[in-house]
């Protein structure tokens, strides 16, 4: 099976990858590609990173529980929820460390460039002082580049090519595999890391298959502001985001090496987040979801010799978008969101219903089954999904196309879809009875039948168009 290696650069890369995983879980198609995320961020202790690592592990546990027995030539994946294998590079390549120690450099930037070896009256000493502030020079590399691409461009090239992940990529990359890069254009790590990573790949003479790979990228424009740095003692000033974006775009115009480049962003900074460099606990955002959808579009595209520039629009400029104001292009996303939230509603129903028809069916879904590991893993994941969707719905700009907790009747705002929670569960039983295959993997059978029952109703959202 072909694979796509997805580089998640910096904080925005991590947050967009979270949305990618949510779409994968909901059944979004990858055109047959396995997904292998690779995180590039010197800020190793960032909470966003540890949470993404945990989300990847959670996805994998549920996926493995659904596939059951598999062979080398058949993955045995479901057709609906969790239909794509998600792997880490360390699982593919056992010659590397599970974490990128080469990214966690504790030296200050001045030590990295060996500024201390210069005489005080050396012209290069004065040049460095003209290019970098004292804060730039004193920042440890292990906490990222704090919105300073002028620092990142000096450091990240060596970090990328010297990292275990890059060596593992060269060993594992096959001819029909693809590369996709996720980054922001207005920060430090993402804005500098994207062109450097492209260059490292295209100049990789020791691995011709990687050098000639079909490559795509999504670069995210500013979509949030940060609190005034003078009140938070932060070195990041969002007032400079647009200036940095323009400067980066001028460079990208002549130096992009990807076959497809997707631009995603807002026209103005609607929301101001807490300016905390250590935590960066920003809620999920609609723009991150749109950026995530670029990966799936790229996997449908054919090779082009010249760079294709892509973007997405919305139909109406509303503060809170729904299926109508977002536009028809977002219908597959709306369907996927609805499918997952309906699955969560179904689980809540059959767990709490005293006389659930599933308990007396051949499945015998009872308290003992509800306490099994695959089922509890799924429940925790769906709670995370619900929290993630709630953040996107309430953020600025919001994306809130669903009717939640409405007995599963008419789950999409502005659309009439027949059925309520009992109807969905009864449909699920009917689908299960049609399945003549072995029922040895009860969890797999449950997930498959639940998707079939839900999809019968929600496929009308996109009128037969597949995501």
C-alpha positions as CSV (number, residue, x, y, z in Angstrom):
1,X,0.0,0.0,0.0
2,X,1.2,3.5,-0.9
3,X,1.9,6.0,1.9
4,X,1.9,9.7,2.5
5,X,4.5,11.1,4.9
6,X,2.9,14.2,6.5
7,X,5.3,16.6,8.0
8,X,3.7,18.7,10.8
9,X,5.9,21.8,11.4
10,X,5.5,24.0,14.4
11,X,2.4,24.6,16.5
12,X,0.1,25.2,13.6
13,X,1.3,21.9,12.0
14,X,0.4,20.0,15.2
15,X,-3.1,21.6,15.4
16,X,-3.9,20.9,11.8
17,X,-2.7,17.3,12.2
18,X,-5.2,16.9,15.0
19,X,-8.0,17.9,12.6
20,X,-6.6,15.4,10.0
21,X,-6.9,12.6,12.6
22,X,-10.5,13.6,13.4
23,X,-11.4,13.4,9.7
24,X,-9.6,10.1,9.3
25,X,-11.6,8.6,12.2
26,X,-14.9,9.9,10.7
27,X,-14.2,8.0,7.5
28,X,-12.6,10.5,5.2
29,X,-10.9,8.8,2.3
30,X,-7.2,9.0,1.5
31,X,-7.4,7.4,-1.9
32,X,-5.8,4.3,-0.5
33,X,-2.8,6.0,1.1
34,X,-1.6,5.1,4.6
35,X,-0.8,8.2,6.6
36,X,2.5,8.6,8.5
37,X,2.7,11.9,10.5
38,X,6.2,13.3,11.2
39,X,6.5,16.1,13.8
40,X,9.1,18.8,13.3
41,X,9.1,21.1,16.3
42,X,12.1,22.0,18.5
43,X,9.7,22.7,21.3
44,X,9.6,19.1,22.5
45,X,7.7,19.7,25.8
46,X,4.8,21.6,24.2
47,X,1.5,20.3,25.5
48,X,0.1,20.4,21.9
49,X,2.7,17.8,20.9
50,X,2.1,15.4,23.8
51,X,-1.7,15.6,23.1
52,X,-1.1,14.9,19.4
53,X,1.0,11.9,20.3
54,X,-1.7,10.6,22.6
55,X,-4.4,11.2,19.9
56,X,-2.3,9.2,17.3
57,X,-1.9,6.3,19.8
58,X,-5.7,6.4,20.6
59,X,-6.6,6.3,16.8
60,X,-4.2,3.4,16.3
61,X,-5.7,1.3,19.1
62,X,-9.2,1.7,17.8
63,X,-8.1,1.0,14.2
64,X,-6.2,-2.2,15.3
65,X,-9.2,-3.4,17.2
66,X,-11.4,-3.1,14.1
67,X,-9.0,-4.8,11.6
68,X,-8.5,-7.9,13.7
69,X,-6.5,-10.5,11.8
70,X,-4.7,-9.2,8.8
71,X,-2.1,-10.4,6.2
72,X,0.7,-8.5,4.4
73,X,-1.4,-8.2,1.3
74,X,-4.7,-7.3,2.9
75,X,-5.2,-4.7,5.6
76,X,-8.8,-5.7,6.4
77,X,-9.8,-2.2,7.1
78,X,-13.5,-1.1,7.5
79,X,-15.2,0.8,4.8
80,X,-16.5,3.6,7.0
81,X,-15.1,4.8,10.4
82,X,-11.4,4.3,10.9
83,X,-10.8,3.1,7.3
84,X,-7.2,4.3,7.0
85,X,-4.1,3.0,8.7
86,X,-2.1,5.6,10.6
87,X,1.5,4.7,11.4
88,X,4.4,6.5,13.0
89,X,7.8,6.6,11.3
90,X,9.4,4.8,14.3
91,X,7.1,1.8,13.7
92,X,8.3,1.6,10.1
93,X,11.9,2.3,10.8
94,X,13.4,0.7,13.9
95,X,16.8,2.3,13.4
96,X,15.7,5.7,14.8
97,X,14.8,6.9,18.3
98,X,11.1,7.2,19.0
99,X,11.6,10.9,19.8
100,X,13.7,13.4,17.9
101,X,16.5,14.2,20.3
102,X,18.3,16.1,17.6
103,X,15.4,18.6,17.6
104,X,15.7,19.2,21.4
105,X,18.9,21.4,21.4
106,X,19.3,23.1,24.8
107,X,21.9,25.6,23.5
108,X,21.1,29.2,23.1
109,X,21.1,30.6,19.6
110,X,24.3,32.6,20.3
111,X,26.0,29.3,21.2
112,X,24.7,27.6,18.1
113,X,26.2,30.2,15.8
114,X,29.4,30.3,18.0
115,X,29.2,34.0,18.5
116,X,31.5,33.7,21.5
117,X,34.4,32.9,19.2
118,X,34.2,36.3,17.5
119,X,36.2,39.2,18.7
120,X,34.2,42.2,20.0
121,X,35.5,44.3,17.1
122,X,35.0,41.6,14.4
123,X,32.6,43.0,11.7
124,X,30.7,39.7,11.8
125,X,30.0,40.5,15.5
126,X,28.3,43.7,14.5
127,X,26.5,42.1,11.7
128,X,24.9,39.5,14.0
129,X,23.9,42.3,16.4
130,X,22.2,44.1,13.5
131,X,20.3,41.0,12.4
132,X,19.2,39.6,15.8
133,X,18.0,41.0,19.1
134,X,19.5,40.0,22.5
135,X,16.3,38.0,23.1
136,X,16.9,36.1,19.8
137,X,20.5,35.3,20.7
138,X,19.6,34.2,24.3
139,X,16.6,32.0,23.4
140,X,17.2,28.2,23.8
141,X,16.6,26.3,20.5
142,X,14.5,23.7,22.4
143,X,11.6,26.1,23.0
144,X,11.2,26.9,19.3
145,X,11.8,30.1,17.4
146,X,9.1,32.3,19.0
147,X,7.8,33.8,15.8
148,X,11.3,34.5,14.4
149,X,11.8,32.9,11.0
150,X,15.2,34.7,10.7
151,X,16.4,32.4,13.5
152,X,14.6,29.3,12.2
153,X,16.1,29.6,8.7
154,X,19.6,29.4,10.3
155,X,18.9,26.4,12.6
156,X,16.2,24.3,11.1
157,X,18.1,23.2,8.0
158,X,20.7,21.4,10.1
159,X,18.0,20.1,12.4
160,X,16.0,18.6,9.6
161,X,18.8,16.9,7.7
162,X,20.4,15.6,10.9
163,X,17.2,14.3,12.5
164,X,16.5,10.6,12.9
165,X,13.2,11.2,11.1
166,X,14.8,12.4,7.9
167,X,17.3,9.5,7.8
168,X,14.4,7.1,8.4
169,X,12.3,8.7,5.7
170,X,15.2,8.1,3.2
171,X,15.4,4.5,4.2
172,X,11.6,3.9,4.0
173,X,10.4,6.0,1.1
174,X,9.1,4.1,-1.9
175,X,8.6,5.2,-5.5
176,X,4.8,5.8,-5.3
177,X,4.8,7.3,-1.8
178,X,4.0,11.0,-1.4
179,X,5.1,13.9,0.8
180,X,2.8,16.5,2.4
181,X,3.9,19.5,4.5
182,X,1.8,21.4,7.0
183,X,3.0,24.7,8.4
184,X,2.1,28.3,9.1
185,X,3.5,31.2,7.2
186,X,3.4,33.8,10.0
187,X,5.4,32.2,12.8
188,X,9.0,31.1,13.2
189,X,9.2,27.3,13.0
190,X,6.6,26.9,10.2
191,X,7.6,29.8,8.0
192,X,11.2,28.8,8.0
193,X,10.8,25.1,8.2
194,X,8.6,24.6,5.1
195,X,11.0,25.9,2.4
196,X,14.0,24.3,4.1
197,X,12.3,20.9,4.2
198,X,11.3,21.2,0.5
199,X,14.9,22.0,-0.3
200,X,16.2,19.1,1.7
201,X,13.9,16.7,-0.1
202,X,14.5,18.1,-3.6
203,X,18.3,18.1,-3.0
204,X,18.4,14.6,-1.6
205,X,20.8,13.0,-4.1
206,X,21.4,9.9,-1.9
207,X,17.7,9.0,-2.3
208,X,16.4,9.6,-5.9
209,X,13.0,8.3,-5.1
210,X,12.5,10.9,-2.4
211,X,14.1,13.6,-4.5
212,X,11.6,13.1,-7.2
213,X,8.6,12.5,-4.9
214,X,5.2,14.1,-5.6
215,X,5.0,16.7,-2.9
216,X,2.2,18.9,-1.6
217,X,2.0,21.5,1.2
218,X,-0.5,23.7,3.0
219,X,0.7,26.9,4.4
220,X,-1.7,28.7,6.9
221,X,-2.0,32.5,6.8
222,X,-2.7,34.4,10.1
223,X,-6.0,33.5,11.6
224,X,-5.7,34.6,15.2
225,X,-4.1,37.4,17.2
226,X,-2.2,37.2,20.5
227,X,-2.6,39.4,23.6
228,X,-0.4,42.5,23.8
229,X,3.2,41.2,24.5
230,X,3.9,44.2,26.7
231,X,1.4,42.9,29.2
232,X,2.4,39.3,28.9
233,X,6.2,39.6,28.7
234,X,6.1,37.5,25.5
235,X,8.6,38.0,22.7
236,X,5.9,37.2,20.1
237,X,4.0,40.2,18.7
238,X,1.0,39.3,16.5
239,X,1.0,42.9,15.1
240,X,3.9,41.6,12.9
241,X,2.1,38.5,11.6
242,X,0.9,40.2,8.3
243,X,4.3,41.8,7.7
244,X,6.0,38.4,8.1
245,X,3.4,36.8,5.8
246,X,4.0,39.3,3.0
247,X,7.8,38.8,3.3
248,X,7.4,35.0,3.2
249,X,5.1,35.1,0.2
250,X,7.6,37.2,-1.7
251,X,10.2,34.4,-1.1
252,X,7.7,31.6,-1.8
253,X,6.7,33.1,-5.1
254,X,10.1,32.2,-6.7
255,X,11.2,29.3,-4.5
256,X,8.3,26.8,-4.0
257,X,9.3,23.3,-4.9
258,X,6.1,21.4,-4.2
259,X,3.8,20.2,-6.9
260,X,0.8,21.5,-5.1
261,X,0.7,24.4,-2.6
262,X,-2.5,25.2,-0.7
263,X,-3.1,28.6,0.9
264,X,-5.5,28.8,3.8
265,X,-6.3,31.7,6.1
266,X,-8.6,34.5,7.2
267,X,-8.9,38.1,5.9
268,X,-8.6,39.5,9.4
269,X,-7.6,38.4,12.9
270,X,-10.9,37.8,14.6
271,X,-9.8,36.1,17.8
272,X,-7.1,37.0,20.3
273,X,-5.5,34.1,22.2
274,X,-3.5,34.1,25.4
275,X,0.1,35.1,24.6
276,X,1.8,32.2,26.4
277,X,4.9,30.8,24.7
278,X,5.2,27.8,27.1
279,X,1.6,26.5,26.9
280,X,0.1,27.7,23.6
281,X,-3.2,26.1,24.5
282,X,-5.2,27.5,21.6
283,X,-8.7,26.0,20.9
284,X,-9.4,24.2,17.7
285,X,-10.3,26.5,14.8
286,X,-12.2,26.2,11.5
287,X,-9.1,27.3,9.5
288,X,-7.2,24.2,10.9
289,X,-10.0,22.0,9.7
290,X,-9.9,23.6,6.2
291,X,-6.1,23.1,6.1
292,X,-6.6,19.5,7.1
293,X,-8.9,19.0,4.1
294,X,-6.1,20.0,1.8
295,X,-4.2,16.8,2.5
296,X,-7.2,14.7,1.3
297,X,-7.5,16.8,-1.9
298,X,-3.8,16.4,-2.6
299,X,-4.1,12.6,-2.4
300,X,-6.7,12.7,-5.3
301,X,-4.5,14.9,-7.5
302,X,-2.2,13.8,-10.4
303,X,1.4,14.7,-10.8
304,X,2.1,18.2,-12.3
305,X,5.5,19.4,-13.5
306,X,4.7,23.0,-12.4
307,X,3.5,24.1,-9.0
308,X,-0.3,24.3,-8.8
309,X,-1.5,27.0,-6.3
310,X,-4.8,26.0,-4.6
311,X,-7.1,27.6,-2.0
312,X,-10.7,27.3,-0.6
313,X,-13.4,29.9,-0.2
314,X,-16.7,30.2,1.7
315,X,-20.0,31.2,0.2
316,X,-21.1,33.8,2.7
317,X,-18.9,35.8,5.1
318,X,-20.7,34.9,8.3
319,X,-19.3,34.9,11.8
320,X,-20.7,31.4,12.4
321,X,-20.8,29.2,9.3
322,X,-23.3,26.3,8.6
323,X,-23.7,24.0,5.7
324,X,-25.3,26.8,3.6
325,X,-23.1,29.7,4.3
326,X,-19.9,27.5,4.1
327,X,-20.9,26.3,0.6
328,X,-21.3,23.0,-1.2
329,X,-17.6,22.2,-1.1
330,X,-17.8,21.6,2.7
331,X,-20.6,19.0,2.5
332,X,-18.3,16.0,2.8
333,X,-16.8,17.6,6.0
334,X,-20.3,18.3,7.4
335,X,-21.3,14.7,6.7
336,X,-18.2,13.4,8.5
337,X,-18.8,15.6,11.5
338,X,-22.4,14.4,11.7
339,X,-21.4,10.8,11.3
340,X,-19.1,10.9,14.3
341,X,-21.5,12.9,16.5
342,X,-24.4,10.5,15.6
343,X,-22.1,7.5,16.6
344,X,-21.5,9.2,20.0
345,X,-25.3,9.8,20.4
346,X,-26.0,6.1,19.5
347,X,-23.5,4.9,22.1
348,X,-25.0,7.1,24.8
349,X,-28.5,5.8,23.9
350,X,-27.8,2.0,24.0
351,X,-25.7,2.3,27.2
352,X,-28.4,4.2,29.1
353,X,-31.5,2.6,27.6
354,X,-32.9,0.0,30.1
355,X,-34.4,-2.2,27.4
356,X,-32.0,-1.6,24.5
357,X,-32.7,-3.9,21.6
358,X,-29.0,-4.4,21.2
359,X,-28.8,-6.2,24.5
360,X,-31.2,-8.9,23.4
361,X,-29.8,-9.1,19.9
362,X,-27.1,-11.6,18.9
363,X,-24.5,-9.0,19.9
364,X,-25.5,-9.0,23.6
365,X,-24.2,-5.5,24.2
366,X,-24.3,-5.4,28.0
367,X,-22.2,-3.9,30.8
368,X,-19.4,-6.4,30.3
369,X,-19.0,-5.4,26.7
370,X,-19.2,-1.7,27.6
371,X,-16.1,-2.2,29.8
372,X,-13.9,-3.8,27.2
373,X,-10.8,-1.9,26.1
374,X,-11.8,-1.2,22.5
375,X,-15.1,0.1,23.5
376,X,-13.8,2.4,26.3
377,X,-11.0,3.6,23.9
378,X,-13.7,4.5,21.4
379,X,-15.8,6.3,24.0
380,X,-12.8,8.4,25.1
381,X,-11.9,9.3,21.5
382,X,-15.5,10.4,20.8
383,X,-15.5,12.6,23.9
384,X,-12.3,14.2,22.5
385,X,-14.0,14.6,19.1
386,X,-17.0,16.2,20.7
387,X,-14.7,18.7,22.6
388,X,-12.8,19.4,19.4
389,X,-16.0,20.1,17.5
390,X,-17.3,22.3,20.3
391,X,-14.1,24.4,20.1
392,X,-14.5,24.9,16.3
393,X,-18.2,25.7,16.6
394,X,-17.6,28.4,19.3
395,X,-14.3,29.9,18.0
396,X,-14.1,33.0,15.8
397,X,-14.9,32.4,13.1
398,X,-17.2,29.5,14.1
399,X,-18.2,26.5,12.1
400,X,-21.3,25.0,13.6
401,X,-23.4,23.1,11.1
402,X,-24.8,20.4,13.5
403,X,-27.8,20.1,15.7
404,X,-26.4,18.4,18.8
405,X,-28.5,16.5,21.4
406,X,-31.6,16.5,19.4
407,X,-32.5,12.8,19.8
408,X,-30.5,12.4,16.6
409,X,-33.4,13.9,14.6
410,X,-32.4,16.4,11.8
411,X,-28.7,16.4,12.8
412,X,-27.8,19.1,10.2
413,X,-29.0,22.7,10.5
414,X,-31.2,23.7,7.6
415,X,-31.7,20.1,6.4
416,X,-34.5,17.6,6.9
417,X,-33.2,14.1,7.6
418,X,-35.6,11.4,8.6
419,X,-35.2,9.3,11.8
420,X,-34.5,9.6,15.5
421,X,-32.2,7.7,17.8
422,X,-34.3,4.5,18.0
423,X,-34.6,4.5,14.2
424,X,-30.8,4.6,13.8
425,X,-30.3,1.7,16.3
426,X,-33.0,-0.5,14.6
427,X,-31.4,0.2,11.2
428,X,-28.1,-0.9,12.8
429,X,-29.6,-4.2,13.8
430,X,-31.0,-4.8,10.4
431,X,-27.6,-4.2,8.8
432,X,-26.0,-6.6,11.3
433,X,-28.4,-9.4,10.3
434,X,-27.5,-9.0,6.7
435,X,-23.9,-9.6,7.5
436,X,-23.4,-13.4,7.0
437,X,-19.7,-13.2,8.0
438,X,-18.3,-14.4,11.2
439,X,-19.2,-12.3,14.2
440,X,-16.0,-13.2,16.2
441,X,-14.9,-9.6,16.3
442,X,-17.8,-8.0,18.0
443,X,-16.3,-4.5,18.1
444,X,-15.6,-4.5,14.4
445,X,-19.1,-5.7,13.6
446,X,-20.5,-3.0,15.8
447,X,-18.5,-0.2,14.1
448,X,-19.3,-1.5,10.6
449,X,-23.1,-1.8,11.3
450,X,-23.2,1.6,13.1
451,X,-21.6,3.3,10.1
452,X,-24.0,1.6,7.6
453,X,-27.0,2.7,9.7
454,X,-25.8,6.3,9.9
455,X,-24.6,6.5,6.3
456,X,-28.0,5.5,5.0
457,X,-29.3,8.8,6.3
458,X,-26.3,11.2,6.0
459,X,-25.3,10.3,2.5
460,X,-28.1,12.6,1.3
461,X,-26.0,15.5,2.6
462,X,-23.6,15.2,-0.3
463,X,-26.1,13.5,-2.7
464,X,-23.9,10.7,-3.6
465,X,-20.6,12.5,-3.8
466,X,-17.8,10.7,-2.0
467,X,-15.4,12.4,0.3
